[in-house]
Amino acid sequence: MEDGRAVARAGNKPILTFGELARLAQGMPGLEHTAYFTPPQASYCNGTHIVEVEVDPETGAVRILRYVVGHDSGIVINPMIVDGQVQGGVAHGIGNALFEFMRYDEGAQPLTTSFADYLMPMAPDVPACVIEHVETPNPLNPLGVKGAGEGGTIPAPAAIIAAIEDALSPFGVHFAEMPLTPARIVAALREAGAYGKLA
């Protein structure tokens, strides 16, 4: 083996490139190797979410105007894939915060058994996020990478609900459960006496 070639001692093809040799030997044992790396512990991404919302106090409708994510998933090997993971995670978090809710009756039978009853965010509900990557290398693996998807999902509900509370701060309402549906927003505003203040 020398200079990217296999040189035969005898035969009618005395010299083959490594590529030619690999094609000839496809399926034969010896030219394949598998190795596994197990890090000493799991590594998670981190970051922060900033959300700007508009809330209609009459209907309880929430519109996300701007969504910014500062995200650290270690060394970013493929930015397009990481951006997709973060954007998809945010979409999932928006669903948790505003739409998705499993309801059951008194006999523990599910009431949200189809997508007609179980709401999920649609394209107009999910803004394109502004994503800023912070690359802090992970010392627990040789590539310095961390997770990516959970960093979009986990902070989203808290950030969205905090933004809604901020938008409704003149009425002094606070929320401790999700999803924060329009009906729940209107009920909280009614209980706070907001509709007398709006008149």
Secondary structure, DSSP 8 states (H G I E B T S, - for coil): -BTTEEE-SSSS--EEEHHHHHHHTTT-TTS--------SS----EEEEEEEEEE-TTT--EEEEEEEEEEE-BS-S-HHHHHHHHHHHHHHHHHHHHT----B-TTS-BS--STTTS----GGGS---EEEE-----TTSTT-B---THHHHSSHHHHHHHHHHHHTGGGT----SS---HHHHHHHHHHTTHHHHH-
